[in-house]
Amino acid sequence: MQPSIAVADDLATQYLLRIGDTALILAQRLGEWTGHAPVLEEDIALANMALDLVGQARAVLSHAGAIEGAGHDEDQLAFLREERDYRNATLVELPNGDGRPGDFAFTVLRNAMAATFFRLLWTRLQASSDAELAAIAAKAVKEARYHQEHSADWVVRLGDGTAESRRRMLAALDTAWPYAAELFADDAVDEAAAASGLGPRWGELRADWESQMAEVLAEADLPAPAASRFLSTGKRGVHSEHMGYILAEMQHLQRAYPGGVW
């Protein structure tokens, strides 16, 4: 069994891991829909969005490994860390919803929330003092724009649809919305990134994120949830009970067959 790797805790590496891990884990969740989406077109769309996110994760994790300087490549960072060393926002590790593979309303709402965040982040990262990260962002922002538009269309369609689709969207809001606060909770990692020009404090994106999400919810005739004092902690490596199950599936091949490649 392949042992885990230890990752440096320098703040620049941690900033990049938060981006790469959030994209990676969301891609894993979206991949669970392959062959199970409600219509063939959406099956293909979700798979393509998952692949976009995998590409973003690969680029960012590869760059994180280069900055860290310990010789870790993107595969090692993706598959050979302990749970506590992943830095993704908790929102993306939540199950897709009730049932198998999940609830489509929850999935598209979470996609809208995450894609809106990523679009804002990638837009700002195009001006990063790190030329490699800026180049990654220039490509990724185009993908995030499509993800945002696609998922927002579904939120509107379901929120302003049948009584059943509206019920499911309201339930999805109750579940997913409290986890948004973590995206914008700044700490020393954000402060160091802002000071060096590596990237913005994630909290700086909050006002624009709330404005854009409010427009989507208004068009869907859905109420904006009230603010909550709850704050999840995945960005600090303290995850929900669901993360271990994701990693058990995601890491199995690399753990069982060290160095295996496609």
Secondary structure as UniProt FT lines:
FT   HELIX           11..31
FT   TURN            32..36
FT   HELIX           40..68
FT   HELIX           74..79
FT   HELIX           83..85
FT   HELIX           90..93
FT   HELIX           104..125
FT   TURN            126..127
FT   HELIX           131..159
FT   HELIX           163..176
FT   HELIX           177..179
FT   HELIX           180..183
FT   HELIX           188..196
FT   HELIX           202..205
FT   HELIX           206..219
FT   TURN            220..221
FT   HELIX           234..236
FT   TURN            241..242
FT   HELIX           243..256
FT   TURN            258..259
//
